[in-house]
């Protein structure tokens, strides 16, 4: 007589990575959009060892408005119990997200990977013009022979179309072609470090987010929506994707004694882009371009009305970058 036997068959579910966020089958993602990657099919006692995404400047969040900005870097889970991670990317690239999954049932390690393609908007810089520091009166060239004193010492002589300012920057941005669910937003933001030196004594230094005239907010309003610039006619080919920024920094010298007055202005102009939100969550603003420039000059007055002026190297500075590293992202106040 034979003894009865019983058989038990264990089936193991396939272990996969699911990706939430990309809008195409090729896992295309725009800079600043959120992506969530999850291990599916795990069980009790399983563990997950994630690796930092291999490219694309991954970060957690970057919040920015007219009052403050804050960057939270991407960090891996502190334990091995998390079956998902999420992040955003601050530059273009082809990052790979990897997880070493350990199956408690099989007592085996299973490597899992997913590849993404991160793209930013297409940018065409249409104008970059900067002037020089000079004495002015009523926003016009000062004429020392006219018998009147200047009322400002400002960056000037940068002409775009028929408008003169201290510096002009214009660009055209278009969304990545795979973003068909809506248009992103973008604009300029500027940070500053500026001071004056009066008779050899530095005055208080102004730093943080800069608010030139007509540019209150985050990002700054497009300069071309202002009635002041209605006379500038742009070709239809530029369309609504064209934005512009200008600035004319300086001081209003009104000394009553013989003196020297040195102006030092160091500025960082940023192009910020925010892609349309994806199904994973909200997108974050990303500084996609960094344009440093300086306004440097000095003046002197010998009473009663003998003025001298000099530009000391105003211009675009070195170090301009596309997709600057996270360590350079602007933080204010």
C-alpha angles and dihedrals in degrees: 000000000000124000118241116253132204128202127203121201118199118201122201117212115229113263114225142163117239120202124205119190111040114105099209136056087245089064095246113177132178123230110272095021119126122247127188120195119193135183109230126201101032125143144201114315095014119138135207127211110190127196126215110262108269099232146357102075096273116211137168104225140341116193119188137168138144093288106041147348132210133186122204112195123221114261132182120243112275092227137034098247098089115102093187142040133190135199147147129233127235100196142028118274147110104267124185120212114206136187130183102215118199116203112210090195094055096028086225138126116233119191115219126188139173127189125216135190114218118196135178133205121287109254128199116185106214101178137013111171130158132180136198138265113266144154114264140178119209090350089301133106109282116241109208089196093061093079095239130107124241117256100202142030105206146150106268146153098070103131125193114177100318099330122099121205138144098262134003129197124175130173143172118221128185127185122251108277094243092062100093100146094077146322126279125228129238144169148143129290126180134202123194148197110190137157142158128226114214115196089338095311117114114230123214113302119234115214139165132049113002124221110195118189112294092011107098115146142035118311097013117255114261108270091220094065088067117101086223089073098039090114091067108096117200127196115258089239089074091056123171094324093079118103131177140199133186137172138182106193121187147109137267105239113205104157120169095196136047106281150147121237123193122190122204118181123171116183137183115202115198133193109216122198129188118189122214112275115266131214091269093062144278124344123231131225112259125197099231098176137028121202115181120195139166139215109201129167147122138218135189136198128205109190135280098027113318109131131181126187138189137178110223102201108308113177147095110319130222122265101059108163144183113225096000116210119269091254089067099047110124118257122188159216 
